[in-house]
Amino acid sequence: MSRTRRGPAAISEPSEHGLLEVVPDADRPGGWTLRVDGTPQSHVDLDDPATIHFEYMRRLASVVDAAAPPGVPLRVLHLGGGALTLPRYVAVTRRGSAQQVVELDPAVVALVRRVLPTPRGADIRVRVGDARAAVESSGPARYDLVVTDVYGGSRVPAPFTSVEFAGQTARVLRPGGRYVANLADGAPLNFARGQVATLRAVFADVCLLAEPGVLRGRRYGNVVLVASSAPLPVAELASAAARDAFPARLLHGEELDRFTGGARPVSDAEAVASPPPPAGMFPG
């Protein structure tokens, strides 16, 4: 009788922020998904870190690709660590990049370090702490790219949604550097509209990337915002989004004006977390 070969087992550990799970991908031998309280937070492919499973993360990767000519190293600040999907991507596509990651949950950092090692030679430094405090204590003009992918469970915390926070990210960027934020929203997309208005109050150029179904309010999903003090490579970003297996639209200029409507920038005093996903969206 032949024996069925078993793959690696899932790992579950408690954390003060929820139950952590690292689950093997049945379709990819080197693939793993990090879940927090049942919500998928990150997917990594240890055999091929340049292959990205989650579509929203491919949007973030397209911003990395457009940030400089191919292969040119970048200095990157990642706010929110998870399984370090994007830092791994930067490390293998732009060797020599210097990357700082700030992750609030020490249990996540310990689990990822033990189970999901980073690529050999990657300069990825992981710091446990509050991401906003890390930005505020950073020196000016230090980074080519700042990425905010901070979630408390399934929601973006309020401190990362304000004009004051956006101003701090602009301060730590080098001239022409780019800021990219991953958020989630559903109909009527008021949170996303407010976030566009917030970034436009700080940065000279802003664009939005999202799947058409999300933009039409037909479903809850990820919205990626990109901002800079200099003109953005919107044609390159739009082309990458259109080629994706799950194509996204890019809104910029007048289209983004129409999307934003009368939304106002959000201050610290009125900031709120992003809306929760619909019940049952992430079954255990």
KACORKA-V341089 format. One record per residue. N is the residue number from 1. OMEGA is omega as a letter, one per 30 degrees, with the letter a starting at -180 (NA if undefined). D_CENTER is the distance of its C-alpha to the mean C-alpha in Angstrom with 1 decimal. Layout:
BEGIN
n:omega:d_center
N:OMEGA:D_CENTER
N:OMEGA:D_CENTER
END
This chain:
BEGIN
n:omega:d_center
1:l:47.1
2:l:43.8
3:l:41.0
4:a:37.5
5:a:35.0
6:l:32.4
7:l:28.9
8:a:27.1
9:l:26.9
10:l:24.0
11:l:23.6
12:l:23.4
13:l:23.4
14:l:23.6
15:l:21.5
16:l:22.1
17:l:18.9
18:l:19.8
19:l:20.8
20:l:18.7
21:l:19.3
22:a:18.7
23:l:20.0
24:l:21.3
25:a:20.7
26:a:24.1
27:a:23.5
28:a:22.1
29:a:24.1
30:a:21.4
31:l:18.6
32:l:17.3
33:l:15.1
34:l:14.2
35:l:15.1
36:a:15.6
37:l:18.6
38:l:18.4
39:l:14.8
40:a:12.9
41:a:9.8
42:l:9.6
43:l:12.0
44:l:13.5
45:a:16.7
46:l:18.7
47:a:21.3
48:a:19.1
49:l:15.7
50:l:15.4
51:a:15.6
52:a:12.3
53:a:13.1
54:a:10.5
55:l:10.8
56:l:7.5
57:l:6.2
58:l:9.5
59:l:8.7
60:l:6.2
61:l:9.2
62:l:11.6
63:l:10.7
64:a:11.4
65:a:14.5
66:a:15.7
67:a:15.4
68:l:18.8
69:a:21.4
70:l:20.7
71:a:20.9
72:a:21.0
73:l:19.3
74:l:16.7
75:a:16.2
76:l:12.6
77:l:11.4
78:l:8.3
79:a:8.3
80:a:7.8
81:a:9.0
82:l:9.7
83:l:11.5
84:a:10.1
85:a:9.2
86:l:7.8
87:l:10.5
88:l:13.0
89:l:12.4
90:a:13.0
91:a:15.9
92:l:17.7
93:l:17.3
94:a:17.9
95:a:20.3
96:l:21.2
97:l:17.9
98:a:17.7
99:l:14.5
100:l:14.2
101:l:11.9
102:a:12.5
103:a:12.5
104:a:14.9
105:l:16.4
106:l:18.9
107:l:19.6
108:a:16.2
109:a:16.7
110:a:20.2
111:a:19.6
112:l:17.0
113:a:19.4
114:a:22.3
115:a:21.3
116:a:18.5
117:l:19.7
118:a:17.8
119:a:19.5
120:l:22.8
121:a:23.0
122:l:19.3
123:a:19.0
124:l:16.1
125:a:17.2
126:a:15.8
127:l:17.0
128:l:17.4
129:l:17.4
130:a:16.1
131:l:13.1
132:l:14.9
133:l:18.1
134:l:16.8
135:a:15.9
136:a:19.3
137:a:21.2
138:l:19.9
139:a:22.3
140:l:22.1
141:a:21.0
142:a:19.5
143:l:16.3
144:a:15.8
145:l:12.0
146:a:10.0
147:l:6.2
148:l:5.6
149:a:3.6
150:l:7.3
151:l:9.4
152:a:13.2
153:a:14.0
154:a:12.7
155:l:12.5
156:a:10.8
157:a:13.5
158:a:15.9
159:a:15.9
160:a:12.5
161:a:13.9
162:l:17.0
163:a:18.7
164:l:19.6
165:l:16.1
166:l:15.2
167:l:18.5
168:l:17.7
169:l:14.6
170:a:17.0
171:a:19.6
172:l:17.9
173:l:17.0
174:l:19.8
175:a:21.7
176:l:19.9
177:a:16.6
178:l:13.4
179:l:10.7
180:a:7.5
181:l:5.9
182:l:4.5
183:l:7.7
184:a:10.5
185:l:14.1
186:a:17.5
187:g:20.8
188:l:22.0
189:a:18.5
190:l:19.8
191:a:16.6
192:l:14.8
193:l:18.0
194:l:18.2
195:l:14.8
196:l:15.9
197:l:19.2
198:l:17.7
199:l:16.0
200:l:19.1
201:a:21.2
202:a:19.7
203:a:18.8
204:a:21.2
205:a:19.1
206:l:16.3
207:a:15.2
208:l:13.4
209:l:12.3
210:l:13.0
211:a:15.5
212:a:19.1
213:l:19.7
214:a:16.9
215:l:18.3
216:l:21.8
217:a:21.1
218:l:22.1
219:l:19.3
220:l:16.4
221:a:13.0
222:l:9.6
223:a:9.8
224:l:7.9
225:l:9.8
226:a:11.0
227:l:13.8
228:l:16.4
229:a:20.0
230:l:21.1
231:a:21.2
232:l:18.1
233:a:18.8
234:a:18.5
235:l:20.9
236:l:19.0
237:l:15.6
238:l:17.7
239:l:19.6
240:l:16.6
241:a:15.4
242:a:19.0
243:a:19.6
244:l:16.9
245:l:18.5
246:a:17.0
247:l:17.5
248:l:15.7
249:l:17.4
250:l:16.7
251:a:18.3
252:l:19.7
253:a:22.9
254:l:25.4
255:l:23.2
256:l:20.6
257:a:23.6
258:l:24.8
259:a:21.6
260:l:21.3
261:a:25.0
262:a:26.3
263:a:23.1
264:l:23.4
265:a:21.1
266:l:20.2
267:l:21.7
268:a:21.3
269:a:24.5
270:a:23.3
271:l:19.6
272:l:18.7
273:l:15.9
274:a:14.3
275:l:16.8
276:l:17.0
277:l:16.8
278:l:20.3
279:l:22.5
280:a:22.5
281:a:19.3
282:a:18.3
283:a:21.8
284:NA:22.4
END
